[in-house]
Amino acid sequence: HAAALDFNEFYLGASYGIASATVYVGDSYKYTEFGAGTTVADMFDASVAFGIVSPDTGSSVNQTTFGLSKDFDNISANLTVGTFDTLDTEFAIGVNASF
């Protein structure tokens, strides 16, 4: 009797230069994301990503995410805006500190 795999999420990603691709597989979905990010004018980091959420049941949903971040010594501030083809928009603002 073989034991069944029991996990919340597994992911595999690769990147080259400014481009990246990642596939996340969960118990009831798969999320595939393609992205790019770079430093702009030595001032801040910018990124863009396009993802497809494919649930085991129901329709797939597309997501586009734009991000900006800026480092200040030991503190990093970031803003992320995500839009979905369902016309929903999410905003996330974060601050990270390292000591």
N, C-alpha and C positions, 0 to 999 in steps of 0.2 A: 504494500500500500504506500504510494508516493504522497508526500505532503504537498499540499497546494501552496502556491506562493501567496503571501499575504503582505501587501505593501500599500501605502497611501499614494506615493508618486515615485516614478523613476524618470530620470531625464538624461539625455545625451546631447552634447553640444560641441560645436567646432567653430573656430574663428580664424580668419586670415586677414591681416591688415585691419581695415576698418569694418569689415563685414563679419557677420556671425549668423549661425543657424542653430536652433535648439528644438528638440522634440521632447515634450513632456507626456508621459503616459500614466494615467491614474486608473483607479478601479472602474470608472464609468465614462472616461473621456480620453481624448488625445488632443494636445495643443501643440501646434507647430508655429514657430516664430522665426522670422528673418529680420535681421537688424543691421544697422550701421551706426557708428559713432565716431566722433573726432573732436579735437580741441579746436576752437574757433578763435583766431587772432590772439592766441596765448592768454585769453581772458576767461573762457568758460568751456565746459564740455557740453556738446550737443549730441542727441541721439534720436533716431527714428526707428520704429519697428512695425512690422506688419505680422499679425498672427491670425490663425484660424483655429477656433475651438470646435472640435468634432465630438459631440457627445455620442454615447452608444445608442441612445434613442433621441429622437427629435432632430431639428435642423442645425446645421453648422452656423456659427456666428463669426464674422470677421471683426478684427480689432486693429486699430492703428494707434500707436502710442508715440508721443513726442516728449522728449525730456531735455532739461537743462540743469546743469549743476555747476557750482563754483566752490573752490577750496579757499579757505582763509586760515592759514596756519594749521591749527588742530581741529578746525570746524569746517564741515562741508554742508552747504545748503543745496537742496534740489527741488525741482518742480517737475511733475509729470502730468501730462494731459492725455487721456485715453478716450478714443471715440469708437463706438460700435456701430455696425450697420443696422442695429435696432434703434438707432438715433439716441442712445444713451451716451452720456459723457461723464467721465470720472476725472477728478482733480486730486492730486496728492502732493502735499508739501512736506518736506522732511528736513531735519537738521541732524547731522551726525557729529559726534565729538570723539576725539581720541586723546588718550593721556599717556 
